[in-house]
Amino acid sequence: MSPSDDKQRKPMTAFTRWAAARLIKDHDQVDSLGVRSRYGALEGWTSIVVNTLLFGVKISVGLLINSIALIADAVHTIADTATSIVVIVGFRVARKPSDREHPFGHGRMESIAALVVALLLFEASFELLRSSVRSTLEPSSATASIGVIVLIIGTIAIKELLARFAYALGDIIDSQALRADALHHRSDVVATALAVVALKVAGSASIG
C-alpha cells in the first residue's frame, strides 16, 4: 500500500474503529474466533444492505433511461451480495468449536471464504472486461440528464466508502476475506464509472 493510499484510508479507519467499538462486543479481542465472526457479520450485513439499496437506485434509473450499461451495472451490484453472504457464512462456521471430524476446529473456513470471494472477484473482473468490450463495439444509444449522472456518481462515492470500510475492518482483524470483499466492492466502482462514461459518450454522440 502506497503512502497516499494509507493517508486516504486513515479517516475511514478511524470511523471503522469507532463503529466497531460500539457495535462489536469485545471488539479489541481480534484473535477470538467469536469476535472475528462479529466483524465479518458487520461487514457482510452492511454490504448486503448498501448493495441492495444501490441496486434499487441503479435498476430504476437504468430502466427509466433505457440504459443497458446501467442495468448490467445494477445486476453486478446485487451480485456483490453473494460475496458478502460467503463472508458471513465463512466467519460463522469458523467460530464453531472442534468436534470429532474437525479436532483442530473450523478456523480454516475463514481462509476458504477468502478463496471463494477471490474466485468470485475473478469472475466479476472477467464480466467487467467483457462488458467493456461489448460497450465499445456496440455503443449504447441511451442518454442521461445531468441530474441522473450526478445521482450515479453519488452511488460510486457510496460504494467507494463501502470498499474502504471493508478494507479497514480487514486491516483491524488482519482478514484476507474482508479485504477480498473490499476488492469486490471496488470492482463495482469501476463498473459504474464505465457506465457513466458510456452514458456521457452516448450523450455527446446524440448532440453531435
C-alpha positions in Angstrom: 0.0 0.0 0.0 1.4 3.4 -1.0 1.7 6.3 1.5 -1.0 8.2 -0.4 -3.4 5.2 -0.1 -2.6 4.9 3.6 -3.4 8.6 4.1 -6.7 8.4 2.2 -7.8 5.4 4.3 -6.9 6.9 7.7 -10.3 8.8 8.2 -12.2 5.7 7.3 -10.1 3.6 9.6 -10.8 5.9 12.5 -14.5 5.8 11.7 -14.4 2.0 11.4 -12.7 1.6 14.7 -15.2 3.9 16.3 -18.1 1.9 14.8 -16.6 -1.4 15.8 -16.1 -0.3 19.4 -19.8 0.5 19.6 -21.3 -2.4 17.6 -19.0 -5.3 18.4 -18.7 -6.9 21.8 -15.1 -7.3 23.0 -14.0 -5.6 19.7 -10.4 -5.4 20.7 -10.0 -9.2 21.1 -9.4 -9.8 17.4 -7.8 -13.2 17.9 -11.1 -14.6 19.3 -13.0 -16.5 16.6 -16.2 -15.3 18.1 -15.1 -11.6 17.8 -13.8 -12.2 14.3 -17.2 -13.6 13.3 -18.9 -10.4 14.6 -16.5 -8.3 12.5 -17.4 -10.5 9.4 -21.1 -10.1 10.1 -20.8 -6.4 10.5 -19.0 -6.1 7.1 -21.2 -8.6 5.4 -24.6 -7.3 6.5 -23.6 -3.7 5.9 -22.6 -4.7 2.4 -25.8 -6.5 1.7 -28.0 -3.6 2.9 -26.0 -1.0 0.9 -25.7 -3.1 -2.2 -29.5 -3.8 -2.2 -30.3 -0.1 -1.9 -27.8 0.8 -4.7 -29.3 -1.9 -6.9 -32.7 -0.4 -6.4 -31.4 3.0 -7.5 -29.4 1.8 -10.4 -32.1 -0.6 -11.9 -34.7 2.1 -11.5 -32.7 4.7 -13.3 -31.4 2.2 -15.9 -34.9 1.2 -16.8 -36.1 4.8 -16.8 -33.5 5.9 -19.4 -33.2 2.5 -21.1 -29.5 2.1 -20.4 -28.2 -1.4 -20.9 -24.9 -0.5 -19.3 -26.6 0.8 -16.2 -28.9 -2.2 -15.9 -25.9 -4.5 -16.2 -24.2 -2.5 -13.6 -27.2 -2.9 -11.3 -27.0 -6.6 -11.7 -23.3 -6.5 -10.9 -24.1 -4.6 -7.7 -26.7 -7.0 -6.4 -24.3 -9.9 -7.3 -21.9 -8.4 -4.8 -24.3 -9.6 -2.0 -23.1 -13.2 -2.9 -19.6 -12.5 -1.7 -20.9 -10.8 1.5 -23.0 -13.9 2.2 -19.9 -16.1 1.7 -18.1 -13.9 4.2 -20.8 -14.1 6.8 -21.2 -17.9 6.5 -17.4 -18.4 6.4 -16.8 -16.5 9.6 -19.8 -18.1 11.3 -18.6 -21.6 10.6 -15.0 -20.7 11.5 -16.1 -19.9 15.1 -17.6 -23.4 15.7 -15.7 -25.4 18.3 -13.7 -28.5 17.4 -15.5 -31.8 17.0 -14.7 -35.4 16.0 -14.5 -34.6 12.3 -12.6 -31.3 13.0 -10.4 -31.8 16.0 -8.5 -28.6 15.3 -11.7 -26.5 14.9 -13.1 -24.8 11.9 -10.8 -21.8 11.7 -9.7 -22.6 8.2 -13.2 -21.7 6.9 -12.2 -18.0 7.1 -9.4 -18.8 4.6 -11.7 -20.8 2.4 -14.2 -17.9 2.4 -11.3 -15.6 1.2 -10.6 -18.1 -1.6 -14.2 -18.2 -2.7 -14.5 -14.4 -2.7 -11.3 -14.2 -4.7 -12.8 -16.6 -7.3 -16.0 -14.6 -7.4 -13.9 -11.4 -7.8 -12.1 -13.0 -10.7 -15.4 -13.9 -12.4 -16.7 -10.3 -11.8 -13.5 -8.9 -13.3 -13.9 -11.1 -16.4 -17.5 -10.0 -16.8 -16.5 -6.4 -16.4 -13.9 -6.8 -19.1 -16.4 -8.5 -21.4 -19.0 -5.7 -20.7 -16.4 -3.1 -21.5 -15.5 -4.7 -24.8 -19.2 -5.0 -25.7 -19.9 -1.4 -24.8 -17.1 -0.3 -27.1 -18.2 -2.5 -30.0 -21.9 -1.8 -29.5 -22.3 1.8 -28.1 -25.5 2.5 -26.1 -28.0 5.0 -27.5 -29.3 5.9 -24.1 -28.7 9.4 -22.8 -29.0 10.8 -19.3 -29.6 14.2 -17.8 -27.0 15.9 -15.6 -29.2 15.0 -12.6 -29.1 11.3 -13.4 -25.3 11.5 -13.9 -24.9 13.2 -10.6 -27.1 10.5 -8.9 -25.0 7.7 -10.4 -21.8 9.4 -9.4 -23.2 9.5 -5.9 -23.6 5.7 -5.9 -20.0 5.5 -6.9 -19.0 7.5 -3.9 -21.1 5.4 -1.6 -19.6 2.1 -3.0 -16.1 3.5 -2.6 -16.8 4.3 1.0 -18.1 0.8 1.5 -14.9 -0.6 -0.1 -12.8 1.4 2.3 -15.0 0.3 5.3 -14.4 -3.3 4.3 -10.7 -2.7 3.9 -10.5 -1.0 7.3 -12.3 -3.9 9.0 -10.0 -6.4 7.2 -6.9 -4.5 8.4 -8.2 -4.4 12.0 -8.5 -8.1 12.3 -6.0 -8.9 9.5 -8.6 -10.8 7.4 -8.0 -11.6 3.7 -11.7 -12.5 3.4 -12.7 -8.9 4.2 -10.0 -7.4 2.1 -11.1 -9.6 -0.8 -14.7 -8.5 -0.4 -13.5 -4.9 -0.4 -11.8 -5.5 -3.7 -15.1 -6.8 -5.0 -16.8 -3.6 -3.9 -14.0 -1.7 -5.7 -14.7 -3.6 -8.9 -18.3 -2.3 -8.8 -16.9 1.3 -8.5 -15.0 0.7 -11.8 -18.1 -0.9 -13.4 -20.3 2.1 -12.5 -17.7 4.6 -13.7 -17.6 2.8 -17.0 -21.4 3.0 -17.2 -21.2 6.8 -16.6 -18.6 7.1 -19.4 -20.9 5.1 -21.7 -23.8 7.5 -20.9 -21.6 10.5 -21.5 -20.3 9.2 -24.8 -23.9 8.4 -25.9 -25.0 11.9 -24.9 -22.1 13.5 -26.8 -22.9 11.4 -29.9 -26.6 12.4 -29.8 -25.7 16.1 -29.6 -23.2 15.7 -32.4 
